[in-house]
Amino acid sequence: MTVQFNLVLWEISSTLRKIEFIPSSPDQSNQFRDQDKKKAVEELSSRLEERYFKNADLSVPIYWFITQSTRHILSKMRLVSDLSIASSILLTVVDP
């Protein structure tokens, strides 16, 4: 039970590290653009649903908690990626 929660958190953390990587030198570059970030979040969501939540018994409180917490985190990740895309579009429109 706690192993499943730890695995879910690890997968979320791993994806966040990849998409929020800030290069320490100008030679390195973040490989994720805004659209790639959104795609990575969607892939993470479908992978978690398939691996961990497809057969989860939501009548068990801890499984319900893990599922709902993860879905909340994924929703927040989607919102942040959408806001990032919107702000980059807005900056493009405002700055000539």
C-alpha positions as CSV (number, residue, x, y, z in Angstrom):
1,M,0.0,0.0,0.0
2,T,2.7,2.5,1.0
3,V,4.9,1.1,-1.7
4,Q,2.3,2.1,-4.3
5,F,2.1,5.6,-2.9
6,N,5.9,5.9,-3.0
7,L,6.1,4.7,-6.5
8,V,3.4,7.2,-7.6
9,L,5.3,10.0,-5.9
10,W,8.6,8.9,-7.5
11,E,7.1,8.9,-10.9
12,I,5.6,12.4,-10.4
13,S,8.9,13.7,-9.0
14,S,10.9,12.2,-11.8
15,T,8.6,13.8,-14.4
16,L,8.7,17.2,-12.7
17,R,12.5,17.1,-12.6
18,K,12.6,16.5,-16.3
19,I,10.2,19.2,-17.3
20,E,11.3,21.8,-14.8
21,F,15.0,21.4,-15.4
22,I,16.9,24.7,-15.3
23,P,20.3,24.5,-16.9
24,S,23.3,25.5,-14.8
25,S,25.3,26.7,-17.8
26,P,24.3,28.3,-21.1
27,D,25.7,25.2,-22.9
28,Q,22.9,23.0,-21.5
29,S,19.4,23.5,-22.6
30,N,16.0,22.5,-21.3
31,Q,14.8,19.8,-23.7
32,F,11.1,20.5,-23.0
33,R,9.2,23.2,-24.7
34,D,5.7,24.2,-23.4
35,Q,3.9,21.8,-25.6
36,D,6.3,19.0,-24.6
37,K,5.6,19.7,-21.0
38,K,1.9,19.3,-21.5
39,K,2.4,16.1,-23.4
40,A,4.7,14.7,-20.6
41,V,2.0,15.4,-18.0
42,E,-0.6,13.7,-20.1
43,E,1.7,10.7,-20.6
44,L,2.4,10.6,-16.9
45,S,-1.4,10.7,-16.2
46,S,-2.2,7.8,-18.5
47,R,0.8,5.8,-17.2
48,L,-0.3,6.2,-13.6
49,E,-3.9,5.4,-14.4
50,E,-2.9,2.2,-16.2
51,R,-0.2,1.0,-13.8
52,Y,-1.7,1.9,-10.4
53,F,-5.3,3.1,-10.5
54,K,-7.0,0.8,-13.0
55,N,-7.6,-1.9,-10.5
56,A,-7.6,0.1,-7.3
57,D,-10.5,-0.6,-5.0
58,L,-11.7,3.0,-4.1
59,S,-13.8,1.7,-1.2
60,V,-10.5,1.2,0.7
61,P,-9.8,4.6,2.2
62,I,-6.0,4.6,1.6
63,Y,-6.4,3.7,-2.1
64,W,-9.1,6.4,-2.5
65,F,-6.7,8.9,-0.8
66,I,-3.8,8.0,-3.1
67,T,-5.9,8.1,-6.2
68,Q,-7.5,11.5,-5.4
69,S,-4.2,13.1,-4.2
70,T,-2.5,12.0,-7.4
71,R,-5.3,13.3,-9.6
72,H,-5.2,16.6,-7.7
73,I,-1.4,16.8,-8.3
74,L,-1.8,16.0,-12.0
75,S,-4.5,18.6,-12.3
76,K,-2.2,21.2,-10.8
77,M,0.5,20.2,-13.2
78,R,-1.8,20.5,-16.2
79,L,-2.9,24.0,-14.9
80,V,0.7,25.1,-14.6
81,S,1.6,23.9,-18.0
82,D,-1.5,25.6,-19.5
83,L,-0.6,28.8,-17.8
84,S,2.9,28.6,-19.0
85,I,1.7,28.2,-22.6
86,A,-0.8,31.0,-22.2
87,S,1.8,33.4,-20.8
88,S,4.3,32.6,-23.6
89,I,1.6,33.4,-26.1
90,L,0.7,36.6,-24.3
91,L,4.3,37.6,-24.2
92,T,4.6,36.9,-27.9
93,V,1.6,39.1,-28.7
94,V,2.6,41.9,-26.4
95,D,6.3,42.1,-27.3
96,P,6.9,43.0,-30.9
